[in-house]
Amino acid sequence: MRDRVTEAVPALVAAAVAAPSMHNAQPWRFVHHTDTGVLSLYGDPDRALPVGDPEHRGMHLGCGGALFNLRVAAARQGWSAVTEAFPDRRDPWRLVDVTLEEPGTASFDRELADLFPAVEARHTNRSPFSDEQIPPEIFDELCAAALLEGARLAVPSDWHADDLVDLVHDAELHEAASDLMRAEIIAWTRTGRAGEGPEAEGVPSYAFGPRQHDVKVPVRDFGLPRDTHRRATATFEERPQLAVLGTETDDPADWLRAGQAMERILLVATRDGLATSMMSQPLEWPELRSMARDPASRMGFVHMVFRLGYGPPAAPTPRRPVADVLTVV
């Protein structure tokens, strides 16, 4: 049994690390305990973002996304992944222990297994989307996906969507005025210049997308203020189709649940033919994050704003090799 688990772990971790993370920092590491068969997921404080993510909420979201991908990959192989969150109070970075149950005897989630092709196909898309409207039944599916992971997804009303776009632009002003924030973003972007970080992490220039002609859509422009003359300009959709992910409370367990819901939503959207991107800009500023929720909603705290639609294929961003993130003990 343990030998089979040991053989399966690298493939599971390879799927896990395909998850998105803030600035593609990939703030996770995995430890496989061969004596017990347990696979532990840790947050990696060495890959934290102290300016944009001082409370490590974004790190927990990214790790939650990695955990969901791992569950999908396990189901694909016929395993059932049993998880225990925060198993060691002495080590707050040990976020989850995963135990794989025997294939053939454990009941596994067929719906999870069917999402496996979307793990590799999902990529953040910063290109213009068409004005084609997403059918209501697809939004219903996405809302159901969030509920399955203990979170809520809401489609904002027109006034709320307008407010969210305004908040993103407010966040951009905050960002432009903060040398520390700009320096942190630059540290995690890759333009091919000498002295930049490793090519297996961060946001490469080909993933920046075109510059917006009218600056209406809340897509983060990683390329500003550098190299803008080299990038094409495009007109984006008139009204972006947004969705808001949140939970009723706001603690590390909620963040981890929200991360799993985030990835489940993204994989279901990818399977259904949608292009996706995420907008965390206003959520990185406490004074703006509190304004992102609809005051009439039961959603107490917003964790992510999604931009959804139909657009051209997006290229994958790089990932660190499994050997760099997996330790076997």
DRENBA-247378 format. One record per atom (N, C-alpha, C, CB): x, y, z. Coordinates in steps of 0.1 Angstrom, whole numbers, padded with zeros to 4 digits, always signed. Atoms other than C-alpha are relative to their C-alpha. Glycine has a CB too. Layout:
N
XYZ;...
// end
This chain:
329
+0008-0012+0000;+0000+0000+0000;+0009+0013+0000;-0009+0000+0012;-0008-0012-0001;+0026+0025+0010;+0009+0002-0012;+0009+0000+0013;-0008+0000+0012;+0048+0016-0020;-0008+0007-0011;+0005-0013-0004;+0008-0006+0011;+0019+0025-0043;-0003+0015+0003;-0014-0008+0000;+0002-0014-0003;+0013+0057-0025;+0013+0008-0004;-0003+0002+0015;-0013-0007+0003;+0050+0066-0028;+0002+0002-0015;+0012-0009+0005;-0001-0001+0014;+0049+0059-0065;-0010+0011-0006;-0004-0013-0007;+0011-0010+0005;+0017+0081-0069;+0004+0014+0003;-0013-0004+0005;-0002-0013-0005;+0030+0111-0050;+0005+0010-0010;+0008+0000+0012;-0005-0010+0009;+0051+0128-0076;-0010+0005-0010;+0012-0005-0008;+0010-0004+0009;+0023+0128-0101;-0011+0009+0006;-0007-0012-0007;+0010-0008-0007;-0001+0142-0075;+0005+0014+0002;-0004-0007+0013;-0006-0013-0002;+0023+0170-0067;+0001+0008-0013;+0014-0001+0007;-0001-0007+0013;+0028+0178-0104;-0013+0006-0003;+0005-0010-0011;+0013-0006+0003;-0009+0184-0107;-0003+0011+0010;-0011-0011+0001;+0003-0010-0010;-0011+0203-0074;+0007+0014-0004;+0006-0004+0013;-0007-0012+0002;+0015+0229-0085;-0004+0007-0012;+0015-0003-0001;+0006-0007+0011;-0005+0238-0116;-0010+0010+0004;-0007-0010-0010;+0010-0010-0006;-0027+0259-0093;+0006+0014-0002;-0003-0003+0014;-0004-0014+0000;-0026+0297-0096;+0004+0005+0014;-0011+0009-0006;-0004-0007-0013;-0009+0318-0069;+0003+0014-0003;+0012-0007+0006;-0002-0014+0001;-0005+0355-0063;+0014+0002-0006;-0001+0007+0013;-0012-0003+0008;+0022+0367-0088;+0008-0012-0004;+0009+0009+0009;-0006+0013+0003;+0029+0330-0095;+0012-0002+0009;+0004+0000-0015;-0011+0002-0009;+0050+0329-0064;+0002-0014+0004;-0002+0009+0013;+0000+0015-0003;+0041+0292-0059;+0004-0002+0015;+0009-0007-0010;-0004+0000-0014;+0041+0295-0021;-0003-0013+0008;-0006+0012+0007;+0003+0013-0006;+0039+0258-0013;+0012-0009+0000;-0011-0006-0007;-0009+0011+0000;+0060+0228-0004;-0007-0012+0005;+0013+0003+0008;+0007+0012-0003;+0051+0192+0001;+0011-0009+0007;-0006-0007-0012;-0009+0009-0007;+0066+0166+0025;-0008-0014+0000;+0004+0004+0014;+0007+0013-0001;+0058+0129+0020;+0007-0008+0011;+0002-0008-0014;-0005+0008-0011;+0062+0109+0052;-0001-0015-0004;-0007+0003+0013;+0001+0013+0005;+0070+0074+0039;-0004-0010+0011;+0013-0005-0006;+0004+0009-0011;+0065+0058+0074;-0015-0001+0002;+0007+0004+0013;+0014+0000-0002;+0029+0068+0075;-0008+0001-0013;-0004+0011+0009;+0007-0002+0012;+0021+0075+0039;-0006+0014-0001;-0010-0011-0003;+0007-0013+0000;+0009+0110+0048;+0008+0010-0009;-0001+0006+0014;-0006-0010+0008;+0016+0138+0023;-0005+0013+0006;-0005-0001-0015;+0003-0013-0007;+0018+0172+0041;+0002+0012-0010;+0009+0002+0012;-0001-0012+0008;+0012+0205+0024;+0003+0012+0009;-0013+0003-0008;-0005-0011-0009;+0031+0235+0039;-0001+0013-0008;+0014-0003+0005;-0002-0013+0005;+0029+0272+0032;+0015+0003+0001;-0008+0011+0007;-0014-0002+0000;+0064+0284+0023;+0002+0015+0003;+0006-0003-0014;-0002-0014-0004;+0073+0316+0042;+0011+0007-0008;+0003+0002+0015;-0010-0006+0008;+0103+0321+0020;-0005+0006-0013;+0011-0010-0003;+0006-0005+0012;+0079+0328-0009;-0012+0009+0003;-0004-0012-0009;+0011-0009-0004;+0056+0352+0010;+0002+0013-0007;+0000+0001+0015;+0001-0013+0006;+0046+0386-0003;-0003+0010+0012;-0010+0001-0012;+0003-0007-0012;+0050+0408+0028;-0007+0013-0003;+0013+0004+0007;+0007-0013+0003;+0036+0440+0011;-0014-0003-0005;+0008+0008-0011;+0014+0003+0006;+0007+0426-0010;-0008-0010+0008;+0002-0005-0014;+0007+0011-0007;-0001+0397+0013;+0005-0001+0015;+0001-0013-0007;-0007+0000-0013;+0010+0406+0049;-0006-0010+0009;-0001+0013+0006;+0006+0009-0009;-0015+0383+0066;+0001-0014-0005;-0014+0003+0002;-0001+0013+0007;-0007+0354+0042;-0013-0006-0004;+0007-0010+0010;+0013+0005+0005;-0043+0351+0031;+0001-0005-0014;-0011+0011+0001;-0003+0004+0014;-0032+0350-0005;+0008-0013-0001;+0007+0010-0008;-0008+0012+0000;-0007+0323+0003;-0009-0012+0003;+0011+0000+0011;+0009+0010-0003;-0035+0302+0019;-0009-0003-0012;-0008+0003+0012;+0008+0002+0012;-0056+0307-0012;+0007-0008-0010;-0005+0013-0006;-0007+0007+0010;-0029+0295-0035;+0003-0015+0005;+0014+0006-0002;-0002+0013-0005;-0021+0265-0012;-0014-0008-0001;+0005+0000+0014;+0013+0007+0001;-0059+0257-0011;-0002-0004-0015;-0011+0009+0004;+0002+0004+0014;-0059+0257-0049;+0009-0012-0003;+0004+0011-0009;-0009+0011+0002;-0029+0233-0049;-0006-0013+0006;+0014+0003+0005;+0006+0012-0006;-0047+0210-0025;-0012-0005-0008;-0005+0004+0014;+0011+0005+0008;-0078+0209-0047;+0005-0007-0012;-0009+0012-0004;-0006+0007+0011;-0057+0200-0077;+0005-0014+0004;+0011+0008-0007;-0005+0013-0005;-0041+0172-0056;-0012-0009+0002;+0008+0002+0013;+0012+0009-0002;-0076+0159-0047;-0005-0005-0014;-0011+0008+0007;+0005+0004+0013;-0086+0159-0084;+0009-0010-0006;+0000+0013-0009;-0009+0010+0005;-0054+0140-0094;-0001-0013+0007;+0014+0006+0001;+0002+0013-0008;-0060+0115-0066;-0012-0007-0005;+0000+0003+0015;+0012+0006+0005;-0095+0109-0078;+0001-0006-0014;-0012+0010+0000;-0003+0005+0013;-0083+0105-0113;+0007-0014+0000;+0009+0010-0008;-0007+0013-0002;-0061+0076-0101;-0008-0010+0008;+0013+0002+0006;+0009+0009-0007;-0090+0061-0082;+0003+0000+0015;+0003-0014-0004;-0002-0001-0014;-0078+0072-0048;-0010+0010+0007;+0015+0005+0003;+0007-0009-0008;-0097+0090-0021;+0009+0008+0009;-0012-0006+0008;-0009-0008-0008;-0078+0119-0005;-0007+0005+0012;+0005+0012-0008;+0006-0004-0013;-0087+0123+0032;+0009+0011+0005;-0001-0012+0010;-0009-0011-0005;-0075+0157+0045;-0003+0004+0014;-0003+0012-0009;+0001-0005-0013;-0069+0171+0079;+0007+0014+0000;+0007-0010+0011;-0005-0014+0000;-0064+0209+0081;+0007+0003+0013;-0011+0010-0003;-0008-0005-0011;-0038+0224+0104;+0002-0011+0011;-0008+0012+0007;-0001+0011-0009;-0028+0191+0120;+0010+0002+0011;+0005-0012-0008;-0010-0002-0010;+0001+0205+0141;+0000+0014+0005;+0014-0004-0006;+0002-0014-0005;-0006+0235+0163;+0014+0006+0002;-0008+0000+0013;-0014-0005-0002;+0032+0238+0169;+0006+0006-0013;+0009-0010+0005;-0006-0005+0013;+0038+0245+0132;-0012+0006-0009;+0006-0012-0008;+0011-0006+0008;+0014+0270+0116;+0001-0001-0015;-0002+0014+0004;-0002+0001+0014;+0029+0265+0082;-0004-0014-0006;+0015+0003-0004;+0005+0013+0004;+0018+0229+0081;-0015+0001-0002;+0004-0012+0010;+0014-0003+0002;-0016+0235+0065;-0009-0012-0001;-0001+0008-0013;+0009+0012+0002;-0029+0201+0056;+0008-0013-0001;-0008+0002-0014;-0005+0014+0002;-0021+0164+0059;-0010-0007-0009;+0002-0007+0014;+0008+0008+0009;-0034+0142+0031;+0003-0014+0001;+0002+0005-0015;-0002+0014+0000;-0039+0105+0034;-0008-0006-0012;-0005-0006+0014;+0006+0006+0012;-0047+0085+0003;-0005-0014+0004;+0010-0002-0012;+0006+0013-0003;-0071+0056+0008;+0002-0010-0012;-0015+0002+0003;-0003+0011+0010;-0067+0023-0010;-0009+0001-0012;-0002-0014+0007;+0008+0001+0012;-0078+0023-0046;-0008-0013-0001;+0008+0003-0013;+0008+0012+0002;-0106-0001-0054;-0009-0003+0012;+0009-0012-0002;+0008+0002-0012;-0119-0001-0018;-0006+0013+0004;+0008-0006+0011;+0005-0013-0004;-0123+0036-0012;-0010+0006-0010;+0012+0010+0002;+0009-0007+0009;-0152+0056-0027;+0007+0013-0003;-0014+0002+0006;-0006-0012+0004;-0138+0084-0047;-0010+0008-0009;+0013-0002-0009;+0009-0009+0006;-0154+0114-0063;+0002+0000-0015;+0002+0014+0006;-0001+0001+0015;-0161+0108-0100;+0000+0014-0006;-0011-0008-0006;+0000-0014+0005;-0169+0145-0105;+0013+0007+0001;-0011+0008+0008;-0013-0005-0001;-0135+0154-0092;+0009-0005-0011;+0006-0003+0014;-0009+0007+0010;-0118+0129-0115;-0003+0006-0014;-0003-0015+0000;+0003-0006+0013;-0136+0144-0145;+0005+0014-0002;-0015+0000-0002;-0006-0014+0001;-0120+0178-0138;+0014-0001-0003;-0003+0008+0013;-0015+0001+0002;-0085+0164-0143;+0005+0007-0013;+0004-0014+0000;-0005-0006+0012;-0081+0175-0179;+0001+0016+0001;-0008-0003-0012;+0000-0015-0001;-0089+0211-0169;+0012+0005+0009;-0013+0005+0007;-0011-0004-0008;-0060+0211-0144;+0012+0006-0009;+0006-0011+0008;-0011-0005+0009;-0035+0214-0173;-0005+0011-0010;+0005-0012-0008;+0005-0009+0010;-0058+0234-0196;-0003+0014+0006;-0013-0005-0005;+0003-0013-0006;-0065+0262-0170;+0012+0009+0000;-0005-0002+0014;-0011-0011-0001;-0044+0294-0175;-0007+0013+0002;+0008-0001-0013;+0005-0013-0001;-0049+0329-0164;+0000+0008-0013;+0008+0008+0011;+0001-0006+0013;-0061+0349-0194;-0002+0016+0002;-0011-0006-0008;+0001-0015-0001;-0053+0387-0195;-0002+0006-0014;+0013+0005+0006;+0003-0005+0013;-0064+0391-0231;-0015+0006+0000;+0001-0011-0011;+0014-0004+0001;-0097+0408-0242;-0009-0012-0002;-0002+0010-0012;+0010+0010+0002;-0128+0387-0240;-0011+0006-0009;-0006-0004+0014;+0011-0005+0008;-0158+0389-0263;-0011+0005+0008;-0005-0012-0010;+0012-0005-0008;-0191+0405-0253;-0010-0011+0000;-0005+0012-0007;+0009+0011-0001;-0208+0371-0256;-0004-0002+0015;+0005-0013-0007;+0005+0002-0014;-0229+0366-0224;+0001-0015+0004;-0014+0005+0001;+0000+0014-0005;-0223+0335-0203;-0014-0004+0004;+0010+0000+0013;+0013+0005-0003;-0254+0314-0200;-0002-0001+0015;-0003-0013-0006;+0003+0001-0015;-0271+0316-0165;+0003-0014+0006;-0014+0004+0002;-0002+0014-0006;-0269+0278-0161;+0015-0003+0002;-0005-0010-0010;-0015+0002-0003;-0230+0280-0163;+0003+0008+0013;+0008+0006-0012;-0002-0007-0013;-0230+0307-0135;-0006-0009+0011;-0007+0014-0001;+0006+0009-0010;-0253+0283-0116;+0010-0011+0004;-0014-0006-0004;-0010+0011-0002;-0227+0255-0120;+0012+0006+0009;+0005-0005-0013;-0011-0005-0008;-0200+0278-0107;-0003+0003+0014;+0005+0013-0007;+0005-0003-0014;-0220+0289-0077;-0001-0013+0008;-0013+0007+0000;+0000+0013-0007;-0226+0252-0069;+0013-0005+0003;-0008-0010-0009;-0014+0004-0003;-0189+0245-0072;+0005+0006+0013;+0009+0003-0012;-0004-0007-0013;-0182+0271-0045;-0006-0006+0012;-0003+0015-0001;+0007+0005-0012;-0208+0257-0022;+0005-0014+0004;-0015-0001-0003;-0006+0013-0003;-0193+0222-0025;+0013+0001+0008;+0003-0007-0013;-0012-0002-0007;-0161+0236-0010;-0002+0009+0013;+0011+0006-0009;+0003-0008-0012;-0178+0256+0018;+0001+0015-0001;+0009-0005+0011;-0001-0014+0002;-0177+0290+0002;-0012+0004-0009;+0013+0004-0008;+0011-0005+0008;-0201+0312-0018;+0006+0008-0012;-0009+0009+0009;-0003-0008+0012;-0199+0327-0053;-0012+0008-0004;+0005-0009-0012;+0011-0008+0003;-0221+0356-0062;+0003+0008-0013;-0003+0010+0011;-0001-0008+0012;-0227+0373-0096;-0005+0014+0004;-0008-0006-0012;+0004-0014-0005;-0227+0411-0087;-0010+0006-0009;+0012+0008+0001;+0009-0008+0007;-0255+0433-0097;+0008+0011-0008;-0011+0007+0009;-0007-0010+0008;-0247+0461-0122;+0007+0010+0008;-0010+0007-0010;-0006-0010-0008;-0241+0487-0095;+0012-0006+0007;-0010+0006+0009;-0011+0006-0007;-0219+0463-0076;+0012-0003-0009;-0004-0013+0007;-0011+0002+0010;-0199+0453-0107;+0007+0013-0003;-0006-0006-0013;-0007-0013+0002;-0193+0490-0114;+0009+0004+0011;-0011+0011-0003;-0008-0003-0011;-0181+0495-0079;+0013-0008+0001;-0008-0003+0013;-0012+0008+0000;-0157+0466-0082;+0010+0005-0010;-0004-0015-0003;-0009-0005+0009;-0142+0480-0113;+0006+0013+0005;-0007+0003-0014;-0006-0013-0006;-0138+0514-0096;+0010-0004+0011;-0012+0008+0006;-0009+0004-0011;-0122+0496-0066;+0014-0004-0006;-0006-0010+0009;-0013+0004+0006;-0096+0480-0089;+0008+0012-0005;-0003-0009-0012;-0007-0012+0004;-0088+0514-0103;+0006+0008+0012;-0009+0009-0009;-0005-0006-0012;-0085+0528-0068;+0012-0007+0005;-0011+0000+0011;-0012+0008-0004;-0061+0499-0060;+0012+0003-0008;-0004-0015+0000;-0011-0003+0009;-0040+0508-0090;+0006+0013+0004;-0005+0001-0014;-0006-0012-0005;-0036+0543-0076;+0008-0002+0013;-0012+0011+0002;-0008+0004-0012;-0026+0529-0042;+0013-0006-0004;-0008-0009+0009;-0012+0007+0005;-0001+0507-0060;+0010+0009-0006;-0004-0011-0010;-0010-0010+0007;+0014+0535-0081;+0006+0009+0011;-0008+0008-0010;-0005-0009-0010;+0019+0555-0049;+0009-0007+0010;-0011+0007+0007;-0008+0008-0010;+0037+0526-0030;+0012-0005-0007;-0009-0011+0005;-0012+0005+0005;+0073+0521-0039;+0002-0015+0004;+0012+0008+0004;-0002+0014-0005;+0073+0489-0018;-0009-0010-0008;-0003-0001+0015;+0009+0009+0007;+0043+0474-0036;+0005-0001-0014;-0014+0005+0000;-0006+0001+0013;+0058+0482-0070;+0012-0008-0001;+0002+0014-0006;-0012+0008+0000;+0091+0468-0061;-0003-0015+0002;+0009+0005+0012;+0003+0014-0002;+0075+0436-0049;-0006-0006-0013;-0011-0002+0011;+0006+0005+0013;+0055+0432-0082;+0011-0002-0010;-0011+0010-0005;-0011+0001+0009;+0086+0439-0102;+0009-0012+0003;+0009+0013+0000;-0008+0012-0004;+0105+0412-0082;-0006-0013-0005;+0002+0000+0015;+0007+0012+0004;+0079+0387-0094;-0004+0000-0015;-0011-0003+0009;+0003+0000+0015;+0077+0397-0131;+0013-0003-0007;-0006+0013-0004;-0011+0004+0008;+0100+0384-0158;+0000+0005-0014;+0001-0016+0000;+0000-0006+0013;+0109+0405-0188;+0012-0005-0009;+0000+0015+0001;-0012+0005+0008;+0140+0386-0199;+0013+0007+0003;-0003-0001-0014;-0012-0008-0003;+0164+0411-0184;+0009-0008+0009;-0004+0013+0006;-0010+0006-0009;+0196+0400-0167;-0003+0004+0014;+0014+0004-0005;+0001-0002-0014;+0195+0396-0130;-0014-0002+0006;+0004+0014+0003;+0013+0003-0006;+0158+0388-0127;-0001-0014+0006;-0011+0001-0012;+0001+0013-0007;+0146+0358-0107;-0001-0012-0010;-0012+0000+0008;+0000+0012+0008;+0144+0322-0119;-0012+0000-0010;-0001-0012+0009;+0010+0000+0011;+0124+0315-0151;-0012-0009+0004;+0006-0005-0013;+0011+0009-0004;+0103+0288-0133;-0010+0006+0010;+0006-0012+0006;+0009-0006-0010;+0085+0313-0111;-0003+0014-0005;+0006+0000+0014;+0004-0014+0004;+0068+0347-0114;-0008+0001-0013;+0012+0008-0001;+0008-0002+0011;+0048+0362-0142;+0009+0004-0012;-0011+0011+0002;-0008-0004+0011;+0066+0362-0176;-0007+0010-0009;+0003-0013-0008;+0006-0012+0008;+0061+0391-0200;-0010-0005-0010;+0012+0007-0007;+0009+0005+0010;+0043+0369-0226;-0014-0002+0007;+0004-0013-0006;+0013+0002-0007;+0015+0365-0199;-0006+0013+0004;+0002-0009+0012;+0006-0013-0004;+0010+0402-0193;-0013+0004-0007;+0011+0011-0002;+0011-0004+0008;-0015+0405-0221;+0002+0014-0006;-0013+0000+0008;-0002-0013+0007;-0019+0436-0243;-0004+0011+0010;-0009+0001-0013;+0005-0012-0007;-0023+0471-0229;-0014+0004-0004;+0010+0012-0002;+0013-0003+0003;-0058+0483-0226;-0001+0014-0007;-0009+0000+0013;+0002-0013+0007;-0069+0510-0251;-0009+0010+0008;-0007-0003-0013;+0009-0009-0007;-0097+0523-0228;+0000-0001+0015;-0014-0002-0005;-0002+0002-0014;-0087+0510-0194;-0013-0001+0008;+0008+0011+0006;+0013+0002-0007;-0122+0498-0185;-0001-0013+0008;-0011+0000-0010;+0000+0013-0005;-0115+0462-0176;+0010-0002+0011;+0001-0011-0011;-0009+0001-0011;-0099+0454-0142;+0010-0011-0001;-0007-0001+0013;-0011+0010+0002;-0069+0434-0155;+0013+0006+0005;+0001-0005-0015;-0012-0006-0005;-0037+0440-0136;+0011+0000-0011;+0006-0009+0011;-0010-0002+0010;-0010+0454-0159;+0014-0001+0006;-0002+0014-0007;-0013+0002-0005;+0022+0438-0148;+0011+0007-0007;+0003-0015+0000;-0011-0006+0008;+0041+0455-0176;+0003+0015+0003;-0004-0001-0014;-0002-0014-0003;+0037+0491-0163;+0009+0001+0012;-0013+0007+0002;-0003-0009+0011;+0058+0511-0162;+0011-0004-0010;+0003+0014+0006;-0011+0005+0008;+0083+0489-0180;-0004-0005-0013;+0008-0010+0008;+0001+0007+0013;+0085+0480-0217;-0014+0002-0006;+0003-0014+0002;+0013-0001+0005;+0051+0494-0225;+0000+0002-0015;-0007+0011+0006;+0000-0003+0015;+0062+0505-0260;+0001-0013-0008;+0012+0009-0003;-0001+0013+0007;+0068+0468-0269;-0013-0008-0001;+0011-0008+0006;+0012+0008-0001;+0033+0457-0262;-0011+0006-0008;-0004-0002+0015;+0011-0004+0008;+0003+0458-0284;-0011+0006+0009;-0006-0011-0009;+0012-0005-0007;-0028+0478-0274;-0012-0006-0006;+0000+0016-0001;+0012+0007+0004;-0062+0462-0275;-0012+0007+0007;+0000-0015+0002;+0012-0004-0006;-0098+0471-0268;-0007-0012+0007;-0010+0007-0010;+0005+0011-0007;-0113+0450-0241;-0016+0000+0000;+0005+0000+0015;+0015+0000+0000;-0150+0440-0235;-0006+0012+0007;-0004-0013+0007;+0006-0012-0005;-0174+0468-0228;-0003-0001+0015;-0013+0003-0008;+0004+0002-0014;-0187+0453-0195;+0005-0014+0004;-0015+0001+0002;-0005+0013-0004;-0166+0426-0179;-0010-0008+0008;+0013+0002+0008;+0009+0009-0008;-0185+0396-0165;+0007-0005+0012;-0005-0012-0009;-0008+0002-0012;-0175+0393-0129;-0008-0010+0009;+0002+0013+0007;+0005+0008-0011;-0181+0369-0100;+0008+0002+0012;-0001-0015-0004;-0007-0003-0013;-0172+0373-0063;+0000-0012+0009;-0006+0013+0007;-0001+0012-0008;-0160+0345-0041;+0003+0005+0015;+0012-0009-0004;-0002-0004-0014;-0163+0348-0003;-0005-0010+0010;-0007+0013+0002;+0004+0008-0011;-0170+0333+0031;-0007+0008+0010;+0012-0009+0006;+0006-0008-0010;-0190+0343+0061;+0010+0005+0010;-0011-0009+0007;-0010-0004-0010;-0160+0344+0084;+0014+0001-0007;+0001-0009+0012;-0013-0004+0006;-0123+0353+0078;+0012-0005+0008;+0000+0015-0003;-0011+0004-0007;-0097+0331+0093;+0008-0010-0009;-0004-0007+0014;-0007+0009+0009;-0070+0307+0079;-0007-0012-0005;+0013-0004+0007;+0008+0012+0005;-0094+0278+0077;-0009+0005-0011;-0008-0006+0011;+0008-0005+0011;-0117+0300+0056;+0008+0003-0012;-0007+0013+0005;-0009-0003+0012;-0088+0311+0034;+0003-0013-0008;+0013+0007+0005;-0003+0012+0006;-0079+0275+0028;-0012-0006-0008;+0005-0011+0010;+0012+0004+0007;-0115+0266+0019;-0003+0008-0012;-0012+0000+0010;+0002-0009+0011;-0118+0296-0003;+0010-0003-0012;+0002+0014+0004;-0010+0004+0011;-0086+0285-0022;-0005-0012-0007;+0013-0002+0007;+0005+0012+0007;-0101+0251-0029;-0013+0004-0008;-0004-0011+0010;+0012-0005+0008;-0134+0268-0040;+0005+0007-0012;-0009+0008+0009;-0005-0007+0011;-0114+0291-0062;+0004-0009-0011;+0012+0009+0005;-0005+0009+0010;-0097+0263-0080;-0011-0008-0006;+0011-0009+0005;+0012+0007+0005;-0129+0243-0083;-0007+0008-0010;-0009-0006+0011;+0007-0009+0009;-0146+0273-0099;+0008+0001-0013;-0002+0014+0007;-0008-0002+0012;-0117+0278-0123;+0000-0012-0009;+0015+0004+0004;+0000+0012+0008;-0116+0242-0134;-0013-0003-0006;+0004-0012+0009;+0013+0001+0006;-0153+0240-0139;-0002+0010-0011;-0012+0002+0011;+0001-0010+0011;-0152+0272-0159;+0008-0004-0012;+0005+0014+0005;-0009+0004+0011;-0123+0259-0180;-0007-0012-0007;+0014-0005+0005;+0007+0012+0006;-0142+0226-0186;-0011+0005-0009;-0005-0010+0010;+0012-0005+0008;-0172+0247-0198;+0004+0009-0011;-0009+0006+0010;-0004-0008+0011;-0151+0266-0223;+0002+0015+0003;-0009-0001-0011;-0001-0014-0003;-0147+0299-0204;+0015+0003+0002;-0007+0003+0013;-0013-0006-0004;-0116+0320-0202;-0001+0007+0013;+0005+0011-0011;+0001-0005-0014;-0107+0332-0167;+0012+0008+0003;-0002-0012+0010;-0011-0007-0007;-0086+0357-0148;-0005+0004+0013;+0005+0012-0009;+0004-0003-0014;-0086+0368-0112;+0006+0014+0003;+0006-0010+0010;-0004-0014-0003;-0084+0403-0098;+0000+0001+0016;-0010+0010-0006;-0002-0001-0014;-0070+0406-0063;+0004+0014+0005;+0010-0010+0005;-0006-0013-0003;-0058+0442-0065;-0007+0007+0012;-0001+0009-0012;+0006-0007-0011;-0085+0458-0042;+0000-0008+0013;-0014+0004-0003;+0000+0009-0012;-0083+0428-0018;+0014+0001+0007;-0003-0014-0004;-0013-0001-0006;-0046+0436-0011;+0001+0012+0009;+0010+0001-0011;+0000-0012-0008;-0056+0469+0006;-0012-0001+0010;-0001+0013-0009;+0011+0003-0009;-0076+0464+0038;-0012+0010-0001;+0005+0001+0014;+0011-0010+0000;-0095+0497+0034;-0008-0001-0013;+0006+0014+0000;+0008+0003+0012;-0106+0486-0001;-0007-0013+0000;+0009+0001-0013;+0006+0013-0001;-0113+0450+0006;-0013+0000+0007;+0010-0010+0007;+0012+0000-0007;-0140+0458+0030;-0011+0006-0008;+0001+0008+0013;+0009-0006+0009;-0157+0478+0003;-0004-0009-0012;+0005+0013-0005;+0003+0008+0012;-0157+0449-0022;-0012-0009+0002;+0012-0009-0002;+0012+0009-0002;-0186+0430-0006;-0013+0008-0003;+0000-0006+0014;+0013-0006+0000;-0222+0437-0013;-0006+0000+0014;-0010-0008-0010;+0005-0001-0014;-0236+0450+0020;-0013-0007+0002;-0002+0015+0004;+0013+0007-0001;-0269+0432+0013;+0002-0015+0000;-0010+0004-0010;-0003+0014+0002;-0251+0398+0009;+0003-0006+0013;+0011-0002-0010;-0004+0008-0012;-0246+0371+0035;+0015-0003+0000;-0007-0013+0001;-0014+0002+0001;-0210+0370+0022;+0007+0010+0008;+0004+0000-0015;-0006-0009-0009;-0190+0385+0050;+0013+0005-0005;+0002-0006+0013;-0013-0004+0004;-0156+0386+0034;+0003-0005-0014;+0011-0005+0010;-0004+0004+0014;-0144+0386-0002;+0014-0004-0001;-0003+0013-0009;-0014+0006+0002;-0114+0365-0012;+0005+0001-0014;+0000-0014+0005;-0004-0001+0014;-0114+0368-0050;-0011+0006-0008;+0005-0014-0005;+0009-0005+0011;-0130+0386-0079;+0005-0007-0013;+0000+0016-0001;-0003+0006+0013;-0132+0366-0111;-0005+0008-0012;-0006-0014+0000;+0005-0005+0013;-0134+0379-0146;-0001-0012-0009;+0011+0011-0006;+0003+0012+0008;-0150+0354-0169;-0005+0003-0013;-0011-0009+0008;+0005-0003+0013;-0159+0352-0205;+0005-0010-0011;+0003+0014-0004;-0005+0008+0011;-0149+0339-0239;+0011+0007-0007;-0012-0004-0011;-0012-0007+0006;-0115+0347-0253;+0010-0010-0006;+0007+0008+0011;-0010+0008+0007;-0084+0334-0271;+0007-0009+0010;+0010+0009-0008;-0008+0009-0009;-0063+0306-0256;+0011+0008+0007;+0006-0012-0007;-0011-0006-0008;-0038+0317-0229;+0011-0010+0001;-0005+0005+0014;-0012+0008-0002;-0003+0304-0226;+0002-0003+0014;+0013+0007-0006;-0003+0004-0014;+0008+0285-0195;+0011+0008+0006;+0003-0015+0001;-0011-0006-0007;+0030+0302-0170;+0009-0011+0006;-0005+0011+0011;-0010+0011-0004;+0061+0283-0157;-0003-0004+0014;+0014+0005-0001;+0001+0005-0013;+0061+0261-0127;+0013-0006+0004;-0011-0011+0001;-0012+0006-0005;+0089+0249-0105;-0001-0015-0001;+0002+0004+0015;+0000+0014+0001;+0099+0213-0109;-0005-0007+0013;+0014-0006-0004;+0005+0007-0011;+0084+0187-0086;+0011-0002+0010;-0006-0013-0004;-0011+0002-0009;+0118+0180-0072;+0004+0012+0009;+0013-0004-0008;-0003-0012-0008;+0121+0216-0059;-0011+0002+0011;+0000+0012-0009;+0011-0002-0009;+0088+0214-0040;-0004-0012+0009;-0012+0005-0007;+0004+0012-0007;+0086+0178-0028;+0012-0006+0008;-0005-0011-0010;-0010+0007-0008;+0107+0163+0001;-0006-0013+0005;+0004+0009+0012;+0004+0014-0004;+0105+0126+0009;+0008-0003+0013;+0002-0011-0011;-0007+0003-0012;+0114+0117+0045;-0004-0014+0005;-0003+0010+0011;
// end
